[in-house]
Amino acid sequence: QMQLVESGGGLVQPGGSLRLSCAASRSAFNIYTMGWYRQAPGKQRELVATISSDGSANYADSVKGRFTISRDNAKNTVYLQMNSLKPEDTAVYYCDATTVWGHYWGQGTQVTVSS
């Protein structure tokens, strides 16, 4: 069993920045891929970005050039740096991890972009 704990969400004005963090309760060296997904009210959960164990990143077209995913294996943590935020980025952001023990989701953190 593994837990993922997200932090860093909040309210920000359009054009602002936030950094989300997701800490895993077990060693990141047993985690293949970590990622961020988001779900806006009334919409399906969608991929935001993923990062593999070798550091290769993948982004949704809607966030390319604005968001950056990174991971620190020594801290068992994945980050999502979000810049130039737009109102349409408003959603609950979920961390996920694919590991040797299975697939896990975090509890989610709310990001609201509004003036």
Beta strands, then each sheet from edge to edge (+ up, - down):
strand 1: 4-7
strand 2: 10-12
strand 3: 18-24
strand 4: 31-39
strand 5: 46-52
strand 6: 57-59
strand 7: 67-72
strand 8: 77-82
strand 9: 91-99
strand 10: 102-105
strand 11: 109-113
sheet 1: 1+ 3- 8+ 7-
sheet 2: 2+ 11+ 9- 4+ 5- 6+
sheet 3: 2+ 11+ 9- 10+
end
